[in-house]
Amino acid sequence: MKLFKFLDNGKTKCGVELKGINYDVSEHFNDYDELFFESDGLEKLNDLIQNDNLSALDTDHIKFTAPIGRPSKIVCIGLNYAKHAAESGMSVPPEPVIFFKSTTAICGPYDNVIIPRGSEKTDWEVELAVIIGKKASYIDESEAMDYVAGYVLHNDYSERAFQLERSGQWVKGKSNDTFAPIGPYLVTKEEIFDPHKLRLWLTVNGEVLQDSNTDDMVYKIPFLVAYLSQFMTLLPGDVISTGTPFGVGLGLKPPRYLKAGDVVELGIDGLGTQRQVAKSWQKS
């Protein structure tokens, strides 16, 4: 299944795509959030599709939002692609680099990306993100995939000066509003045969800058889920963003960053595509 959310007359609704057909299931589900996953929402949704005569939904003219409700946390993995670590001038870490991203950064896959006030180094990062399906604490790697609900496309926008040139943790450069476009779909894990063999790509103004494969990951998904569960409880709906491949603005020679008007497009096999237009921050 491919879960998605959309706006209808200003109200956010839940939908699902199955075998290329889209359905509105908002009469049955309020959100795809922690409560949905912990109450066997995926099984209930599957049963509904099989047993209910749902009406097809035309998605050609709807606005997609992020496909999940605001999770308890977004956990990100840094330097998890070997070639990206090299372009960043850093060694592959002996253990995963972990940092957080504020959940207020979440936005829809086609929303504008807002260049933060004072930013000069807003960067892009196409990433495969994992959605946790049930509470995980101190689990083994051999059972880790049992705790995965599915996958989403995530653009882990970063302000490099905030992240790297000011004291403190990376979270400062990762958490501005609109810095976490997610979606358009949450694709359940049975639809992705091997999450470690997916092409992922990103363009800026039509120029291909990231074009790689998840097989370049240093630490694979089962290891990451189990590893994180040793340090924190993962809750249903939590997001684990697994890192970005080479081709970020920081790694170009000379470095290159977003400016107002730039158009960023990205995608991952089986998970759909995104498009963001960069806009300058303005006081609301």
N, C-alpha and C positions, 0 to 999 in steps of 0.2 A: 504493500500500500504506500501511497504518497499522501501524507497529511499536509494540509495547507490551511491558512487563515486568510480572510479577505474582508474588505470593507463593503458594506451594503447600506447606503443611506446613513453613513456615519457610524454604523454599528459593526463591530468586529464579529465575524461569524466563522464557524469551522466547516471545512470541506475535506473531501478525500478523493483522490484519483485512483481508480482501479481499472487496469487494462485499457488505459487511454480515455476512460470516461470519468468526468468530474461530477461529484454529488455534493449537495448542501446537506450537512448533517447537524446543523446548528439547533434543530429542535430537540436533539438528543444529547448534545455535548456543548457545554458552555465555553470550554477552553481546552487546549492541550498543555496542561501544566502539571505541577507536582501531584495534585490530587487525581488528575486523570490517569497518570501512569501508575501510581501506587494502588489505585482501585481497579486494576486490570482493564484499563480503558482500551488498550489495543485489542484485547480479546473481545471485548464488548462491541467495539467498532467493527471488527471483522464479522462477528455474528450478525450485526445489524445489516451489513452489506449483503450477506448471504440470504437473509430471511425477510428483508423489508423491501417493498417496491418503491425505492427512492427515485426521485425525479432527477434527471440529468441537469447539470449546471453549465451554462455558457460562461467560460472564463476569459473570453476574448477582450472584454471591456471592464473587468473588475480590477481593483487595486489589491495586490498581494501585500500582506503584512508579514512580520516574522511568524513562522509556523508554530512557535511555542510561546507559552506564557512566560512571564519573567521568572527565570530559575533562581534557586538560592545562590548560585555562583557560576561564573565562567572561569574555568581553570585552563590556562594556556601553557603550552610546552614550547620553550625557546630552543633554537639551534638544533631542531630535530631532523633536519635534512643535511646530509653530509656536504653537498655542494653549497648550500646556503651558509653553513658555518664557515666554509672556505672563503666565500665572497665577503663575509663580514670580518675576516681576518681573525677568526677565533677557532680554537680547537674544538673538536667534537667532545662534548662533556662526558665525564665518566659516569654520571647519573643524570637523569632528566632535569633540565632547568625548568622550574615551576614559577609561574607568576599569575596574578589574578587580573581580571578585567571587570570593571564595574558593570553590573547588569543594566544600568541606566544608559549604557552605550548602545543597547540593542535597538535596531530599527529594521524596517522592511528592506527587501532585496533591491528595490528600485527607488528608494528614497535618496535624496541628495546627501552627499557627504559634506559636512560643514567643517571647513578649515578653522581650527580654534583661534581665538584671539591671541595674537602674539606669535602664532606659528610661522616658522619658515621651513620646516622639514617634515611635512605631513607625507607619509609613505603608505604603500599598499602591501598587502600580504594575502594571497589566496590560500585558503586552508580547508582541509577536511576536518569537520568537527563531529564528535560523537555525542549522542544524547543518551544519558543513563536512564534505564527503565525501571530499576528498583533499587532500594537502599543497599549500599555496598560498604562494608567495613571489614578490614582485615581478610580480604578474599585472596584466593590463590589464582595464579595466572591461568591455570588449566580450566577454571570455571568463570573467568572474567567475561567472556562473551555472553554468558547467560544474563548478565546485568546490562547489556547494551540493548537499547530500544531501536536505534537507527542512526542515520547520518544526515548532516546538513552541510551546505556550502556556507562558508564564513569568510568575510574579508576582514582580516585583523588589522584595521588601520592603526598606524602608529605615528606619533609625533616624536621624531628621533632626538631632537634637542631636549625635550621634556624627559624622554626615556633615558638618554645616555649622558647628557652633559650637565645634568643637575643632580644633586645628591639625593640619595634615597632609592626606592625600588622602581622597577620598570612600570608599575601600574600607573604612574603619573602620565606616561606617554601613550597609554593604551585606552584610557577610559573616557575620553571626551564624548559628548553627545554625537550620535551617528557613527561612532567608530566600530560598531559591531553589526553590520548588515548580515542577516541570517535568512536563509531560504533560497528560493521560494518554497521548497518542500522539505519536510522531514520524511526521508525514505526509510522504511523499515528494513531491518538488517537482512531479511530473507531475500530482498530484491537485489542486494549487492553480493555477488558471488565471492569476490575477494576485495576487501577494502584497501589492500596493499598493492593493487594493480589497477589504479585509476589514473587516467590523465587529468591533470589540473593545469589551468592556463589563466593568464590575465593580460589584457591589453590596456594601454593608455592612448587615447585618441587614435585607435586603430592599430597601433604598433604593438606587436607581441613582445612582452617583456618577461613574462614567466610562462614557461612551457615545460612541464616536467611530469613525473609520475610518482605516485605514493610509494612505489617500491624503493625510493631513495630515503625513506624514513630510517632513522637510526634506531629508535625505539618504537616497536609495533604496538598496535592498539591493545591486545590482551595484556601485554606487559605494563603499559601505561595505566590502564584501569586498575590492575592489581596493585601497582606501585603507589598510586595516589591514595588508594584505600588504606594504606598503612599509615598515612599521615592525617587523613581527614575522612569523615563519613561523606560519601557521595549520595546525594538524594535524587529521587526520581525527577527527571526533567533537567538535571544539571548538564552543563555543556563542558566538554573537554575538547579544546581546539589543539590539533596535533602538530602544528608547526607549518612553516611555509618553505617552498623550494627556492632555489636561486632566482635572481632577477628582480629583487626589490630595489627601490631607488637608492638606498644607502650603499648598495654594492656596485652601482654603475660607476663608470669612470669618465667624466666626473660624476659625483652623485647628482641625482635628479629627484625633485619632489613636486607634489601637486600644486597647481595654481588654479585660481578661479576659472571656471569654464572647461577644465579638463574633463574628459569622459572616460570612466573606468568601466571595463566590462570583464567578466570572469566566469569560469564554469568548471565543473568537475563531471566526469562521465557519470551519467545516471542520476545526478542530483540537480540538474537544471543550470540556469545561468542567472547572473545579476548584471545590473547596470546602474552606476551612480554618476551624477554630475557634481563636480566640486563647486562649492559656493563659499564665499567669504563669510566669516562670522559677522553677525549684526546684532546689536543690542535689541532685545525684544521689548 
